[in-house]
Amino acid sequence: MFLDVNEINTIEEAKKAVESKVGDKGLNLLLNNAGVNKKASLEEVTPAMMLDTYNTNVNGPLFTTKAGSQIKLNYSIAFKIIQ
């Protein structure tokens, strides 16, 4: 399974793959571990760099968590979302 947090369609495809894998057992853990850190001085930073960083570090985890929360959640085991 391929998942790029900057590509909404891959998040949806991953959600479908997980749903088919877990079935009625549900999901008991969602681990979000995407992030970038672009090193640049204030003079070097560009709007494109900032947008890419924001999309990866904020939008990516948000939409991945949203997709994961739409999968049947298994609360019989302590369900956790780890960001």
N, C-alpha and C positions, 0 to 999 in steps of 0.2 A: 504494500500500500504506500502510495506517495502522498505526502501532505506538505503543502507550502502555505504557511499562515497568511501570506500576502495574496493568496489566490482563493477566493471564496468557493469556487467550484471544487477545488481539491478538499476543502473542509467538508463540503457536503458529500463528496464521494467517500471520504474517510468515515463520516458518520454512518452512511449506508453500509459500508463494509463492517464496521463494528457492530451495528444492529444485527446484521445477518450472522455474525460470529457469536454474540452473546445470547441472542434469542430471548427466551422467557426468563433467563437467569438475571438479566439486567446488568447495568453497569454499577460498579461499586468504587471506582477510582478514575479520576480524570487528572492527568499530570500535564500541566502546561509548562514547557521548558524552552520556549522560543525567545530569542532576544539578540539584539546586536548592540555594539558599542563602537561607534566610529570615532576614532581619535582624530581630532582636527582642532586647530586653534580657532578663535573667534574670527580671525581674518580669513581662514580657509573654508569655514563651513558654508554650505550652500543650501538654498531652500530644498533642493532635491534630496540632499543628504538628510535633512531634518524630517522631511516627509517620509522617506524610506525608514528611518529609525522609528518614527511615530507609528507608522503602519505595522511594523514588525513587533514593537514592544507594547503597543496599546491595542490597536485594532485586531491584531492576530489573536492574542489571548482572549479578547472579548468575544469574537465570533467563534472561536474554537470552544470556549466554555458554553456559549449559547447553543451550539450544535450538540455538544455533549449532554446538556441538560434536557434536550429533546428526546434522548434515548431513555428507554425505561430504566429508572433508577432502582437499585437494589438497596432498600433501607434496612433489610434484615441484617446486613453487615454494615458497619459504620461507613456510610458513604462519605467520601472526601473529594474536594477539589483542591488541588495543590497548584498554586501559581508560581 
